[in-house]
Amino acid sequence: MSVLIAIPVYNEAGYVRDILDRVHEYADNILLINDGSTDGTAEILDELREPMGLDVIHHATNLGYGRAISESFKCGARDGYDWVITMDCDDQHEPAHIPAFMDAIEKDNLDIISGSRYLNLDAKSEIAPADRRAINMTLANEINDQLGFTLTDAFCGFKAHRVSAMQRIDLTEDGYAFPMQLWAQAAAFGLRVGEIEVDLIYNDPNRTFGGGLDDSVRRLAHYREVLSREIARAKELAQASTSTSSSTSSSTSKAAHESRHTGCRCC
């Protein structure tokens, strides 16, 4: 299985060198999506690109976390990778977990392998900022109830994605609500989802979301709105995909029948 490590980056000049050194211990194929950084991150990536063999994409402006992730899937498909592992560049995703994702990939029985910071909840429950943990748990429960999953962590960005599965779905959510769209479409298209444990690390609990989402009440409402909208949209996409497949199958069958019938007349 060929695997691409994809890392969205926004203003991570203080972390990016160390993160890349550690990721490089476990993987050679690394894609960085610089999402409009203004703190010198872009220059560091350009400096490291050749000596580390990095693939780097620069966005002139900040297009959003979701856009960077969906772009990584397109790059993975374009370059012939079987899987894309996404992780953050703020030192909150431990690169030492990459081998665990590789092991799960080798089992070849899932389409999305999602890192969970809450599988060992009792030991780590007090580390996350209270509002983030509460929103995560609330949305995980609602996703499980509505979509039939058994998620313990709805928002962890440390994930492995089967590229062929990602090509079946239509990811358009650019912001931090991207996981709501991903889960909705994963359920509608019957993707196989599982979790593996990863460390819960919050080096800077005061990091902001922007766009008015620092208010936890507003953030939860936004995520719920996107989830509700995307569940309805995902059902329509899946139904359209099924109809298209049925139509294509019917046309192929009809053409084969006509070909056989014509052949009989020629005899």
C-alpha positions in Angstrom: 0.0 0.0 0.0 1.4 3.4 -1.0 0.8 6.1 1.7 1.0 9.9 1.5 1.3 11.9 4.7 -0.5 15.2 4.3 -0.1 18.1 6.7 -2.1 21.3 6.5 0.0 24.2 7.8 -1.0 27.7 8.9 1.5 29.9 10.7 3.5 27.1 12.3 7.0 28.5 11.9 7.7 27.5 15.5 6.8 23.8 15.0 7.2 22.9 11.4 10.9 22.0 11.4 10.7 19.7 14.4 7.4 18.1 13.2 8.9 17.3 9.8 12.0 15.8 11.3 9.9 13.5 13.4 7.5 12.6 10.6 10.4 11.8 8.3 11.5 9.1 10.7 8.4 7.1 9.7 7.5 8.3 6.1 9.2 9.5 3.0 6.2 10.8 1.0 5.1 14.0 2.7 2.8 16.7 1.4 2.6 20.1 3.0 -0.4 22.4 2.2 0.6 25.9 3.4 -2.7 27.6 3.8 -1.7 31.3 3.5 0.8 31.5 6.3 2.2 34.9 7.1 4.8 34.1 9.8 7.7 32.7 7.7 6.3 29.2 7.4 6.3 29.4 3.6 9.9 30.3 3.5 10.8 27.4 5.9 8.9 24.9 3.7 10.7 26.2 0.5 14.0 25.8 2.3 13.2 22.2 3.4 11.5 21.1 0.2 14.5 19.8 -1.7 16.7 18.4 1.1 13.7 16.5 2.6 12.0 15.6 -0.7 8.8 17.4 0.3 5.8 18.1 -1.9 4.6 21.6 -1.1 1.5 23.5 -2.1 1.2 27.2 -1.3 -2.1 29.0 -1.0 -1.8 32.7 -1.5 -4.5 33.3 1.2 -6.1 31.2 3.9 -8.7 29.0 2.3 -9.6 26.9 5.3 -8.7 23.6 7.0 -11.3 21.6 5.1 -10.1 22.9 1.8 -6.6 21.8 2.6 -7.7 18.3 3.6 -9.8 17.7 0.5 -7.0 19.0 -1.7 -4.7 16.4 -0.1 -7.1 13.7 -1.3 -7.0 15.0 -4.8 -3.2 15.1 -4.8 -3.1 11.5 -3.4 -5.4 10.3 -6.2 -3.4 12.2 -8.9 -0.1 10.8 -7.7 -1.4 7.2 -7.4 -1.4 6.8 -3.6 -3.6 4.2 -2.0 -4.0 6.1 1.3 -3.6 9.6 2.7 -2.8 10.1 6.4 -3.7 13.6 7.5 -2.2 15.2 10.6 -1.7 18.6 12.1 1.5 20.6 12.3 1.0 22.2 15.7 2.6 19.4 17.7 -0.7 18.0 18.9 -0.5 14.9 16.7 2.4 12.6 17.7 4.2 11.3 14.6 5.2 8.2 16.6 1.6 7.0 16.0 2.1 6.8 12.2 3.2 3.1 12.4 -0.1 2.3 14.2 -2.0 3.8 11.3 0.2 1.8 8.9 -0.6 -1.4 10.7 -4.3 -0.6 10.5 -4.0 0.1 6.8 -2.3 -3.2 6.2 -5.4 -5.0 7.6 -7.3 -3.6 4.6 -10.7 -3.7 6.3 -11.6 0.0 6.7 -11.9 3.1 4.5 -11.4 5.7 7.2 -9.1 5.0 10.2 -9.7 7.9 12.6 -7.5 8.7 15.5 -9.3 9.1 18.8 -8.0 11.0 21.8 -10.8 9.6 24.0 -10.6 5.8 23.6 -8.9 5.9 27.0 -11.2 8.5 28.4 -10.7 7.9 32.2 -6.9 8.5 32.0 -7.1 11.6 29.8 -10.4 13.2 30.4 -9.1 16.3 32.2 -6.5 17.4 29.7 -8.7 18.9 26.9 -10.2 22.4 27.4 -13.7 21.9 28.8 -15.7 23.5 26.0 -13.8 21.6 23.3 -14.3 18.3 25.0 -18.0 19.0 25.6 -18.6 19.9 22.0 -16.7 16.9 20.8 -18.6 14.5 23.0 -22.0 16.1 22.1 -21.3 15.9 18.4 -19.9 12.4 18.6 -23.1 11.2 20.3 -25.3 12.9 17.8 -23.3 11.6 14.9 -23.5 8.0 16.3 -27.2 8.3 16.9 -28.0 9.7 13.5 -25.5 7.8 11.4 -25.0 4.5 13.2 -21.3 5.0 14.0 -19.6 4.3 17.3 -17.2 7.3 17.3 -15.5 8.5 20.5 -13.8 11.5 18.8 -15.6 13.4 16.1 -13.0 16.0 15.4 -9.5 14.4 15.5 -7.7 15.3 12.3 -5.2 12.5 12.6 -6.7 10.0 10.2 -6.0 7.6 7.4 -8.2 7.8 4.4 -8.5 5.2 1.6 -8.0 7.3 -1.6 -10.5 5.3 -3.7 -13.2 5.8 -1.0 -12.5 9.6 -0.9 -13.0 9.8 -4.7 -16.5 8.5 -4.3 -17.7 11.4 -2.1 -18.0 15.1 -2.6 -16.2 17.2 0.0 -16.9 20.9 -0.3 -16.8 22.2 3.3 -13.8 24.5 3.6 -13.8 25.3 7.3 -13.5 23.5 10.7 -16.9 21.9 10.2 -15.3 19.6 7.5 -15.6 16.5 9.8 -19.4 16.9 9.9 -19.5 16.6 6.1 -17.0 13.7 6.1 -19.0 11.6 8.6 -22.3 12.4 6.8 -21.0 11.2 3.5 -19.1 8.3 4.9 -22.4 6.9 6.3 -24.4 7.6 3.2 -21.9 5.9 0.9 -21.4 3.0 3.3 -17.7 3.6 4.0 -16.1 1.4 6.7 -15.0 3.5 9.7 -12.9 2.6 12.7 -10.8 4.3 15.4 -7.3 3.8 16.9 -6.0 5.5 20.0 -3.8 8.6 19.7 -2.5 10.9 22.4 -4.5 13.8 23.6 -2.2 16.8 23.5 -3.1 20.5 23.9 0.0 22.6 23.8 -1.9 25.9 23.4 -5.5 25.7 24.7 -5.9 29.4 23.8 -5.7 28.9 20.1 -8.5 30.5 18.2 -10.9 29.2 15.6 -11.7 32.6 14.0 -14.8 33.4 12.0 -16.8 33.9 15.2 -16.4 30.3 16.3 -14.4 31.0 19.5 -17.8 31.3 21.2 -18.6 27.7 22.1 -22.3 28.1 21.8 -22.1 29.6 18.4 -19.5 26.9 17.4 -21.8 24.0 18.5 -24.7 25.6 16.6 -22.6 25.9 13.5 -21.4 22.3 13.6 -25.0 21.1 14.1 -26.3 23.2 11.2 -23.6 21.8 8.9 -24.2 18.2 10.1 -27.9 18.4 9.5 -27.5 20.0 6.1 -24.8 17.5 5.1 -26.8 14.4 6.2 -29.6 15.5 3.9 -27.2 16.4 1.1 -25.2 13.1 1.5 -28.4 11.0 1.1 -29.2 12.8 -2.2 -25.6 12.3 -3.4 -25.7 8.6 -2.6 -29.1 8.2 -4.2 -27.9 10.0 -7.3 -24.8 7.8 -7.4 -26.9 4.7 -7.1 -29.2 5.8 -9.9 -26.3 6.6 -12.1 -24.7 3.2 -11.5 -28.0 1.5 -12.2 -28.5 3.4 -15.4 -25.0 2.7 -16.5 -25.4 -1.0 -15.7 -28.7 -1.1 -17.5 -27.2 0.6 -20.6 -24.3 -1.8 -20.6 -26.6 -4.8 -20.3 -28.9 -3.5 -23.1 -25.9 -2.9 -25.3 -24.6 -6.4 -24.7 -28.0 -7.8 -25.4 -28.3 -5.9 -28.7 -24.8 -7.0 -29.6 -25.7 -10.6 -29.0 -29.0 -10.2 -30.9 -27.3 -8.5 -33.9 -24.7 -11.3 -33.9 -27.5 -13.9 -34.2 -28.9 -12.1 -37.2 -25.5 -12.0 -38.8 -25.3 -15.8 -38.5 
